[in-house]
Amino acid sequence: MRKKRSTKIPYKKIKTKLKWLDAVSKTGWLTKKEMDELKPSESYTTGYIYEETDEYIKTFGTYSVDEEGIEFGEVLCIPKNWI
């Protein structure tokens, strides 16, 4: 009989969503108006908190568990001053 694997993970779920500002880049030539209107992108993350320090927060949105352990997908490391 196969042993049932636990799908419990020791990571805290993000309660609603994490709002943060992301850098925006443009290549090519921009007009003065386009430069004046350029702002960071408002971004939102849901999922789980892997690690949080005074400098950054690591999150992931998906995970997979098998015999060898856990793997993470949709991983972000966001500087705290961007939040």
N, C-alpha and C positions, 0 to 999 in steps of 0.2 A: 504494500500500500504506500502511495506517495505521501510524503510529508507536506502538509499545507504550508506555503510560504506566507509570512506576515507581510502585509502591505502597509503597515503602520510606519511612519517616518518621524524622526525626532525634530521636525522643523515646524516653525510657527507659520500658519497661513496668514497672508495679508488680509486684514479684515474687510476692507472695501476695495480701495485701489490706492496706489502710491503715485502721487503727482510729482513730476519733476521736469526740469528744463533740459533740453538736449541741444547740443551744438548743431548748427546748420551750416552747410558749406555749399558754395556755388562755384562752378567752373565757367570759364569764359568771361566775357565782358558784361558789366552791369552798368546801367544808367545811374545817375545821381539819385533819382527817385527810387530805384530798386535798392540801392545801398541804404538810403534813409529808412526804407520800410523793412529791411532785413532784421529779424529778431529770432531769438532762440525758439525752438519748437516746444510747445507744451505737450508732454507725454504722460501716459498713464500705464502703470504696471500692476498686474494682479498675479497671484501665485503664492509662492512661499519665500520666507526669509531664510537664507542659508547662514548668513553671518552679518552682524552689524557691529561697527566700530564707531569711534568718534569721527573718523575720516570718510568712511564709505559704508554702503550697504550692498550685500550680494543677494540677488534673488534668482529664482528659477521658476519656470512655468509648468514644466512637465518633468516626469522622472520615470525611470524603469528599474525594476528590481528583478534580479535573477540570482542564480547560485553564486555568482562571483561578487555580488554586492549591488550597489545602487549607482545609476548613471543619471546625469542631469541634462535637460534641454532648455532652450530659451533662457540662457543664463545672461544676467546683467550684473555689472559692478558699477554702481552709481556713486559718484562723489557726493558727500553730504551737502556741500555747498551748492549743488545743483538742485537739491530738493527744496 
